[in-house]
C-alpha cells in the first residue's frame, strides 16, 4: 500500500468529496487503529527498490573488503549478515532523505496540480 497525506478536500455539489493526496511512502498496514469517521492504521514503511539495491551492493562490498567472507562458517551466515546490513543501510538512508523527499505540499500548490477542464472531455 501507500502511506498518504490529505492535502486538500473539496465537497462537490452532489455531496461527493474530492481529495488531493500526497503519497509519502510504500509500506503495509500493521493493524487498524480507527475505522470511523475515517480509517487509520499503524503503518510499516518499506524502503524503495533503488535503496534496497544500492544498499545490497554497498553491504556486499563492505563484507568483501572487511574479509567477512573468510571469517564466517558458511555462506548461509554470510547471506544473513549481508541481508541485515542491507536492511540497516536502507533504513538509515530512508531516514536521512525523508525530510527532503517527503516535504509537505502547500494548499496553494494544489490548484495548479489538479485543474480539470471538463470541456476537454467533450
C-alpha positions, 0 to 999 in steps of 0.5 A: 500500500501507500502511506498518504497525506490529505492535502486538500478536500473539496465537497462537490455539489452532489455531496461527493468529496474530492481529495488531493493526496500526497503519497509519502511512502510504500509500506503495509498496514500493521493493524487498524487503529480507527475505522470511523469517521475515517480509517487509520492504521499503524503503518510499516514503511518499506524502503524503495527498490533503488535503496534496497539495491544500492544498499545490497551492493554497498553491504556486499562490498563492505563484507568483501573488503572487511574479509567477512567472507573468510571469517564466517562458517558458511555462506548461509551466515554470510547471506544473513549478515549481508541481508541485515546490513542491507536492511540497516543501510536502507533504513538509515538512508530512508531516514536521512532523505525523508525530510527532503523527499517527503516535504509537505505540499502547500494548499496553494500548490494544489490548484495548479496540480489538479485543474480539470477542464471538463470541456476537454472531455467533450 
